[in-house]
């Protein structure tokens, strides 16, 4: 199965799809540092580093899937909220890739802010354009007029897609990070296959159960009772509810992964460890709204930020209240990149790339669902061919 990654960034989505069994036809990315990361970790000759408007999609052979994360700044809750007025809105180019390549399936990822009520009309327009990629707007026609036309569309013989979307939290799929993202999936309508989002594998309830009902979490990490964080009144009420709901059996699924779970075997960055991207950076400060990630919970969302790495985030908060910045190595773990995955550039640039990436484990879950769907379609076609 061949996939093209557009707006590839440092390759989190690409690596997850790679682990799911996809063969990369190419990567399209404009940031030079991200391109350098891609070239180190994948086939260098497949990386196109430049404006996606200059990329010739028609130069590719058959591609089964197109995947990527169109730049999210126009929709980010921390951005300027300009949506269709923002020149950084790259959804038109994502749609162009579908129109040209007509893959069997596409997967696009974006920030939760895409679902803001103020963007509702434009989001509806995006979904309709992805559903009918061959129906382009006439030059100079406002998107609102084009939306009106798409709503009345009778497609005829034009290629179209069945498009669905869902807000997913990466923590529900084994990523040690609370990271909510909108995932949009389209399946070509001649496929006769229905997309199913992968079922969540991890839950917050199971984490709290292991921590405060059985104590297995603390025993596993050898944390004495006096060193365990105190519970707030609201958390205590939640634990009481869990105790009463699960008297005989534990909650289904695996526990959310915490910062401690994935960093417990990582040496202190100030020690002699020999890990090239595990370098201590001083200067972490806590302030209102930027208090860091609690050691015994999934990390807060690793952020990139329009002006670099936010000073009060991307850091660990230990049970004793001390804080420090994540190293690049640790941020990779939080985003579930393999330890040997190389992120190029300075600390700030590397954190920017990591913060923009799709968590590898979430990407792998999506990739396996896509691979299964495409495999089923191939088997069906083969059976029909034999029957004929």
Phi, psi and omega in degrees: 000129181255138178229147173249130177256119176250151187051054192290334185059216181280351173105022178297312178296317181299318181293320178297318178293324176300314179294334179278352175113004181278149176255126186279124176277333181176168178228137177238120183205143183260333183287126186295321179293319177296321177298321178297320177296316179299318183293330178286324189263343180228185179292115187302322184291346180270356184268119173261115182254103182169188180292130180298336177296340180264359183275133181266094180299328183290350179283347182275150170284190181305131177239127181282327184215144170246134182220152177170177178236088177308134184316134192259358185305322180298339185245355185295140178295339179260004183262205185267354173060043182266343178050240187294343179275352184270125181293348178275358178290110184258008179301323177304325179285326175299318179294322178299321179297322179289319179300317184283313187272334181046056180292165178290334186205149172223151177226121176237143182239142178208175185284160179301330181300343177300336182267006177302142181302325182292342179258006190304314182295317181291324177296319176300321178295316178302313182297319179291322177295322177291327178290327183232066188295339183276351180265081182280156179283145174294140182308127178092352180278129179296146183299331180294320176293321178295320177301316180300321179290322180294326180295336181260007191290136169247106194294329184063233184266002182292149176293134177219168184230146170272114188250134175224159178216159178204144173274118182246144172255120183303331180299332180286355181238023175089010176272129183282056187198133173277105187218104181267127181220147175274127177246124180249127182234136176234135177242127181301136192290346177275002183282333184056038178228139180258130178285138174232121178296142181298142180288140178300144183248342185231150181223152175292322179304317182291326177296311180297324177298313180292330181278314193240002173251302180268333184077007183301324182299312182290323178297319180299323181264003178056050179258119180294154182303320182291344181262000181276143182295145179286149180268139173286167181297321180293321178294323179297320177296321179296318180295320179299320178295317180296319179299319182284331181280334185234072182280317185260328185230153176282157174302149180293158177085177179265159180287146169312142176276139182254171176300318179299319181305318188262348181244002185297335181261006181269128182293159176301132183296344179274357180269174175275107188231337177078011178267114192296329182253024180245067187251129180293137176235124183276168172104006181296133179227143178255137175208170187309126179084353181222077187251002179086180185257123179299139186296332185250028172224166170301147179297154167294167181302124172295125187250154175259303179082141181290341183241025180107197184280123178304132188296327184264356180252190181055041179217158179270139169244114181280163181303332180277003178094349179288152182225156170200161179291147167296142168279170177300317180301315181293319178297325175298317178300317181297326179268007177061029168289149172300150182301328183270006178286132186262125173249117185275166176100176179293174180303312181296318180291320179297317177296325177298314179297316181295319180294333179275348189281155168280131177304132186301318183294321176295317178299322179294319177300314179295320180297320179294323177295320179292317180297319179297315180299314181293324178294319178297322179294320179294318179295320179297316179297320180295319180294320178293325179294318179294318182296327180288000000 
